[in-house]
Amino acid sequence: MRRTKVIATIGPASEDEATLKAMIEAGMDVARLNLSHGTLEDGLERFHRIRKVSADVGRPVGILADLPGPKVRIGSLAQPVELAVGSTIELAPSDGTEPSTPKRFAVDYESLLTDVRGGDRLAVGDGSIILQVVETHADHLEARVLYGGTTQGRPGLHIPSDRLRLSTPTDEDLRLLDGFVDVDVDFVALSFVRSAHDVRRVGLEPAPRGPLVVAKIETRAAVENLDGIIMASGAVMVARGDLGAECSIEDLPHLQKDIIARCIALGRPAITATQMLESMVSAPSPTRAEASDVANAVFDGTSAVMLSGETAIGADPAHVVDTMARIATRADQEFDYEGWAHQIKRDRLSEPQSQDAAVTDVMTMATWRAASEMGVKTVLCISRSGFTVRAIARFRPKAKILGFSPEERTIRQLTLSWGATPMHIDRIEDNASSVQHVLELAKTAGHIRAGDIVAVLGGSTATVGSTDTLRMVRCP
């Protein structure tokens, strides 16, 4: 059973119903809509198509709306452009509507000429192309290509975040957000987060009444304010493209490990993203380095691995999802479950906690320990918000995690949680009745058998954020 979840970006290559169905069957748990491209109407059309196909297949699929944020983009290119090493190109500020040409990139950032200086290095797209500003003029910058490659569409242009005057979320982010909140989107990704204040400015209701906010860690300021951002968010994404442009490349693997560890310890899912199987945009199989990268992200403890261009514009999106799922499944088998749980115990329980958080920590650790020592193969979690599922998932138990909730949005949000199989229940009753109810559902679905010892974890009150009840039960 695969524990690590797979997120796939939906784009022109994957937006038709047949391809979406094939991707779900191949293992897509969450569909990502990159709102940096296309209109709100385009995004909503894809959203509704994913919902329809998910219902047809009979499997919950979460939907992540990824807001553009204050990302600086290059005006649309009519066709792919090859930038050769040593060549020069003009960068000119624009209002975002002007197209670009192979010799002149229109940059949708009005302060370009004042905020960018001679000698600055600017990354194009995910950072594979690097430009260096060599001369400034009255109406444009002249840049030399240090590392070349091909770019297309409306790629981003990374400007050092300490110079960027734009704030998160932007007015455009909030406009797009309103449209997706109205249709009950499950997750919203916030770009270029610098502090917890940026996350709070989104102003959404707590899950499951509102979507989970995914904070994208892609600036140096975000790394410095990491714990506060994690606590203000519902999940975190290690956005390695822009983060790699902000920080030294030799630091990036270590930052990835630290961000994931801190995120999981604080009970939030962690997503690892950018260029995971990049060669599969056109190739039928990944490079050996890419396969190792995915496996190492699993060993780091990531909750989910994300595909971007591989499925948005790639030659065979369903095959890419299947490949990612197979690599993650094999890596899950070699994960250091025992060592990880002890690390979480050491890192998390040594910190001062609120009373509710301390109770949850003790109860979930007790569940992990009891399941390990008694050979329990299934943990049943009863949760309205999904909090209990995310709390036990921190410890990465070998036991299967079944997450029961009466909230449809919670069911879809659990598609992002490591190891969780979401299951719908009609209601949450008193503890004894709920335990019997979920036992019957799990048995009927074939997850447990008569005579199995299972752990049932939940809260004794309707309070979100506290897990205080554990029962070890034999399945009748």
N, C-alpha and C positions, 0 to 999 in steps of 0.2 A: 504494500500500500504506500503510495507516494504521500509524504508529509508536507514537503515544500511546495507552495502554490505557484502557479504559472499565470502571469499577466501578459496579455498580448494586445498590441496596439492595432486598432481597426482603421484601415485606410482604403484607398482605391482598389488595392489588390485583394481586400478581404471583406468588403462591405456587403456582398451579395449573400442571399440566404443560404445557398448551397455551401459556400465557403465557411460561413459562420457555423453552420451545423457541423461541418467536418472539423473545424477547430475545437468546438466544444467536445466532440467525441474523441478528439486527440488529446484533450487534457487541459484546455483553457478554463481557468477558474474565474478570472476577472478580465473584462474587456476594457481597454483604455481608449478614451476619445481624446486625441490631442487637439485642443481648441485653438492652438496657434495657427491651424490651417483650416480654411473654409469658414463658412458663416455659422451663426447660431442655428439657423434652420437646417443646415447640413448636419450639424452635430445631433440635433434632436431627431432627425430622420433616421440616422444610424442608431441612436438610442432605442427608438421604438422597434426597429428591426431586430436588434439584439434581444430585447425583451420577448418579442414574438417567437424567435427561434429557440430561445431558452425554454419557453413554455411548451413549444412543440416537442423538444427533446426530453422534457421532463426533468431538467437538472438546473438548479439555481446557478446563475452566473452574475457576479457582482459587476457593476459598471462604475468606472473611475473617470470623472470629467477632469482633465488636466488643464487648468487655467493658464493662459499665456504668461501672465505676470509682466513685470517691467523689462521683458527681454527685448533687446535691440535686434531688429531683423533687417536683412538686406531685401530691397525691393525685388519683386518677382522676376525670375529669369525665364525667358521664353524657352530655353533649352539648356541642357547640361553644359557647364563651362569648365574647361580644364585650365587650372592655374599652374604654370610651370615654375619651377624653382628659379629664382633670379629675375623673373619678370616683374613688372610694376603694374599697379592698378590704382585708379582714383577712387576715393571714398568721399561721397558728398552727402551732407544732411538733406533729408527730405521729409515730407509730411506722411510718408507711408504708402502713398498711392502711385508714386513714380516707379516705373519698372527699371530694372538694372540691365546693363549690357556687359559683354565680356571684358570691356575696357574701363567701365565706370560702374561702381556699385552705389546705388541710392540707399542710404542708411536712414531708417526711420527714427532718428534721434536728433532733435533740433540743436542740442548742446554739443554735438560731436566736435566741432572745431575748437571749443573752449575746454572741454573735459578730457580730450585725448591730446597727448603731447608727442613731440618727436622722440623716437626711441621706444615708444610703447609697443608691446607685442599684443596683437589681437588674434583671437582664435575664431575660425569660421566653422559653423556647424557643431559637431561633437568634438572639435579640437584637432582633427586630422590635418587641417590646413592652418598654417600660422603666417600671419602678416606682421611686418614691422614698419611702423611709420618712419619715413625718412625725410619728409619735407611737408611743411604746412603752407597753404595758400589761402587767399581771401575767401574762396568758395569751396575748397576741397582739401583733402589730405592725400599725399602720395605715399603709397605703401609698397614695400618690396616683399615678394613671396619667399619666405624662408623655408617652408615645408609645403610642397604643392599637393595637388589632388584635384578631384572633380567635385563640383558642387552644383546643386540644382534647386528648383522651387524657391522657397523663401527662407534660406538658412539663417540661423542666428549669428550675430557678431558679438563675441564676448568682450565686453569692456570691464576692466577691473572694478569690482563692486564698490570699493571705497571711493570711486569717482562718480559712480552712477547716481544721478539726482532723483531718479524715479523711485517711488515707494510701492510697497506691496500691502494689500491688493490694489490694483489700478481700478479706475472707473470702468474700464472695459471688462476687467475680471468680474466686478460686481454685477454688471449687466448680464454677462454670460451665466454667472452663478444663479441669478434670479430665475432665468429660464430653466435651468436644470433642477433647482430646488422645487419648482412647481411640478415636475414630473417624478419626484421622489428618487433622485439619483442616490447611489449608495455611498460613493466616496468623491471627495473634491480635493485635487492636488493643488497646493499653493506654491508658486514658483518664487525663487529668490528671497526666501525667508531670511531675515537677519536676526530677529528676536521673537520672543513669545508675544510681544505686543502686536507684531504683524499677524500672527495667527488669531489673536483675539479680535482684531479688527474685522475679521470676516463676519462675526456676529451671528453665527448659526446656532440653532437649538441643539442641545446635547443629543447624541444618538440614543435610541433609534428614532426620535422625533425628527432629527436632522441627519445629514450625511456625516460620516467620519471625515475629518480634515487630515489630509496627508501633507505633512510639511516636507518640502524638498530641500535637502541639505546640499547646497551648491555654492555657498559663499564662505569666505574665511570667518566672517562675523557669525554665521550660523554655527560653525564648529566651536567658536569661543563661547557661544550662548546655548550650547547643545541641550543640557538638562532642562532648562526652562522651556525651550521649544518643544521638547518631547512631552513634558507634562501638560503643555497647552494643546497638544495635538492628539489625534486619534491614532495616527500611524506616522511613520517617517520613511522617506525615500532617499537612498544614497544616490544622488544624481551625479554620476562620476564624470560626465562630460564637462560641465562648467566647473565642478569642484576640482577637476584635474587641471583646468586652466587657471584657477585661482591659487592652487597650492603646488608645491614641488611634486613632480611626478613620482619621485621616490617615496614621498610621504603618503601617496594616495592609498596603497594597499593597507597601510597601518591605520589610516583614518577610517577606511571602510570597516575594519575589524572593530575599532573602538566605537564607532557610531552604532553598529549593529548590537554590540554587547550592551551598551548603555540603554538602547531602545528596548531590547527584550527584557532587561532587568527591571525596567520601569513599566512593563506590562503593555507595551505597544508593539504591533506588528512592524517589521522592518522590511523594506523592499530594496533590492539591489538592481540598479538599472544602468543602461547605456553600453552599447557595443558588446553585448554578451555573446551573440552568435552572428555578428555583423557580416561575416563572409557569406552567410546563407541568404543574403538579399538576392544573390545570383547563383551561388554554388549549392550543390545538392547535399553537402555535408560540411560541418564546421571544421575549423582548424583544430589541431591538437591543443593549442594554447587556449582557444575559446572553450573547448570541452573542460579543460582543467580549471578555467576561470569560473564556470558555472558550478563545478563540483566544490571548488574552494569557497565560493559564496555560501553553499550549503553547510560546509564544515564550519564557517564563521558563525552560523546560527541564523542566517537570514530566514525570514518567514516566506518570502516570495522572490522570484526572479522575473525580470521583465524583458519582454521583446518590444522593440520599437520599429525601425524601418524594416526589419526582417519580415514582419507580418503586415505592415502598413503598405509597403510597396514591393515586397519580395515576390519571387517567382512562384513559391509554393508555401503559402502561410500555414496550412494544416500540417505539412511535413515538418516545418520548423517547430511548431508547437509540440508535435510528437517527439522530435529529437530532444528538445528542451526537457520534456517530461521524462524521457528515458534516462537522460543524464542525471536529473535530479533524483529520480527513484533509486538509481544505483548509488548515488552519493548518500542518500538517506540511510541506506543499509550499513554504511561505514561510519556514520555519525557517532561521535563520542557522547552517547547519552548520559552515562554515569558522570563523566568529567564535567559536562555542561551543567548538570543539575547542581553539582557541588560548587561550581563557579557562581551560579546565580544565588545560591544560598549564602556564599561568602560576600558577594558584592551587594546584594539587595538587603539581606537581613542584618547587616552590620550598620546600616544607616538609620537615623532616627525617622520614625514614621508616625503618621496620624493613627488614632486608635483603630479606625476602620481598615486602614491599609495594613496595619500590623496584624490584625485578626486575619485578613485575607492572606497575607504572606504565610502565616503559621498554618492555616487550614490547607492551602494549596501545597505547601511543602509536605504536610502530613499525608495528603492524598498521594503525592508522588512517592513518598517513602513506603506507604502501605501497599500501593500498587506494585512497587518494585519487590518488596519483601514477600508478598503473598502471591506473586505471579499473576496479578490481575491483568487481564488483557483488554479491558474496556472501562473507560471512565465516562459516566453519563453526567452531563452538566445541564442544569435547569437554570435558564437565565433570560430575563426579558431584554436586556441590553447587549448581551454578549460578553459582559465584563468577566463573568466567571470563567468562560471558555478561554479568553485571552490571559487570564491570571494563571490557570493551570498550564496553558501552553508554554509559558515562560520556562518551565522546568523540562520541557522536551521529553515527556514520559514515553516509554516504549509502548504503553497501552494506547489503543485507539481512543480518540476523543470524540464523543457524540455530543453536539451542541443542540439542545432543545429550546425552542423559543416560540411564543405565540405571535411574535412580530415578524411580518414578512421582510421588512427591511433588515432586521437583525439577521435573519436567515441568509440574506444575500451578503451582508457585511462579514459574516463568518467565512465566506469563501476566501477571504484574505488571511485568515488565522491559521497558523502552522498546525498541521495535523488534525484539523477540525472537520468533521462531517456534519453539516447543518441538517437539522430535522425539525419539522414543524409540529407543534402541538396546539390544540384548540385553546387551552387555558392553563394558567398556573394556579393550582389549588393549595390546600394545606399540604404540609410537607409529606405526610404519609401517603395521601392520595396521589400527589404528584409523582412520588417514587414508583408507586405501582403502575401508574399510567405510562411513564417513560420505559419501564421494564417491558411492558406489554408491546409498546411500539418498537423497541429495539429488537425484541424477540421475533415479532412478526416480520420485520425487515431483514432478518437473518444475521444481525450483527452479534447477537448473543444466543446461547442455547440453554435449555433447562439444566440446572446444576451449576452454571457458571457463577463464580463470585465476581461481582462488579462493584465499583465505587460510584456512589451518587453524590454529586457536589452541587451546592446551591446556597441561597440565602434564606434566612428565616423571616425576613421582612421584605417589603417592596423597595427598600432603599437601594439605589443604584450605587455601586462602588464598595460593596461589602459582601464577602462570601464567608459564611460562618457555620455552615452545616455540612457534615460529611457522614454518610452512612455506607457501611460495607454490607452488601445484600447478596443473598443467593437467589439466582433467577429461578422462579417456580417452574 
